[in-house]
Amino acid sequence: MEFRIDRSSGLPAYLQLVRQVREALRLGWLRPGDRLPTVRDVVATSGVNANTVLKAYRELELSGLVEARQGSGTFVKAGLGSTDPEVMAALRARLAVWVREAREAGLDTEDIDALVRSVLAAGGDGDQTSVGEGVGVR
């Protein structure tokens, strides 16, 4: 697993690390027993401070997702998500096609994020009746 830190996101780096581990668990990319990268490796590849990585790993440990083993590293203790990894992979592939089409239509990352959030806020059915109400959108 290689972490990516977006310094312009406004989200603290340690929370980005936590989010990426949680996403990897949900997507089945990490499973119980897998070893997380060492603090030294994360620092070398992402450029964040060692204390930032330690803070993220501590938060994951407090939530019961990982465990630190003295002298061995940090290991995944529990998984997240209950969906079959094959189903997740198929849905991810379909989503990748959709994102490619959205980019070809000229949408940037913020546009795509807004669309996805609006669908999720509408309960996943795409109903837009509440989107924009009261803000002058017609």
Solvent accessible surface area in square Angstrom, and as a share of the most:
residue,aa,sasa,rsa
1,M,95,0.42
2,E,121,0.54
3,F,7,0.03
4,R,164,0.60
5,I,34,0.17
6,D,72,0.37
7,R,163,0.59
8,S,104,0.67
9,S,57,0.37
10,G,76,0.74
11,L,51,0.25
12,P,67,0.42
13,A,25,0.19
14,Y,42,0.16
15,L,54,0.27
16,Q,14,0.06
17,L,1,0.00
18,V,11,0.07
19,R,130,0.47
20,Q,17,0.08
21,V,0,0.00
22,R,82,0.30
23,E,77,0.35
24,A,4,0.03
25,L,5,0.03
26,R,115,0.42
27,L,46,0.23
28,G,15,0.15
29,W,148,0.52
30,L,15,0.08
31,R,126,0.46
32,P,81,0.51
33,G,46,0.44
34,D,54,0.28
35,R,122,0.45
36,L,2,0.01
37,P,25,0.16
38,T,46,0.27
39,V,37,0.21
40,R,199,0.73
41,D,74,0.38
42,V,1,0.01
43,V,49,0.28
44,A,83,0.64
45,T,83,0.48
46,S,20,0.13
47,G,53,0.51
48,V,7,0.04
49,N,92,0.47
50,A,43,0.33
51,N,104,0.54
52,T,32,0.18
53,V,0,0.00
54,L,73,0.37
55,K,95,0.40
56,A,0,0.00
57,Y,15,0.06
58,R,130,0.47
59,E,66,0.30
60,L,1,0.01
61,E,73,0.33
62,L,160,0.80
63,S,66,0.42
64,G,27,0.26
65,L,10,0.05
66,V,2,0.01
67,E,58,0.26
68,A,64,0.49
69,R,104,0.38
70,Q,186,0.83
71,G,85,0.81
72,S,56,0.36
73,G,24,0.23
74,T,18,0.10
75,F,27,0.11
76,V,2,0.01
77,K,116,0.49
78,A,38,0.29
79,G,42,0.40
80,L,37,0.18
81,G,52,0.50
82,S,120,0.77
83,T,69,0.40
84,D,74,0.38
85,P,62,0.39
86,E,138,0.62
87,V,71,0.41
88,M,45,0.20
89,A,62,0.48
90,A,56,0.43
91,L,87,0.43
92,R,126,0.46
93,A,59,0.45
94,R,170,0.62
95,L,96,0.48
96,A,43,0.33
97,V,66,0.38
98,W,92,0.32
99,V,43,0.24
100,R,134,0.49
101,E,99,0.44
102,A,9,0.07
103,R,116,0.42
104,E,136,0.61
105,A,78,0.60
106,G,63,0.60
107,L,46,0.23
108,D,77,0.40
109,T,85,0.49
110,E,140,0.63
111,D,64,0.33
112,I,16,0.08
113,D,61,0.32
114,A,60,0.47
115,L,77,0.39
116,V,57,0.33
117,R,152,0.56
118,S,30,0.19
119,V,60,0.35
120,L,123,0.61
121,A,88,0.68
122,A,23,0.18
123,G,70,0.67
124,G,47,0.46
125,D,108,0.56
126,G,36,0.35
127,D,69,0.36
128,Q,135,0.60
129,T,96,0.56
130,S,76,0.49
131,V,68,0.39
132,G,21,0.20
133,E,122,0.55
134,G,84,0.81
135,V,108,0.62
136,G,67,0.65
137,V,103,0.59
138,R,266,0.97
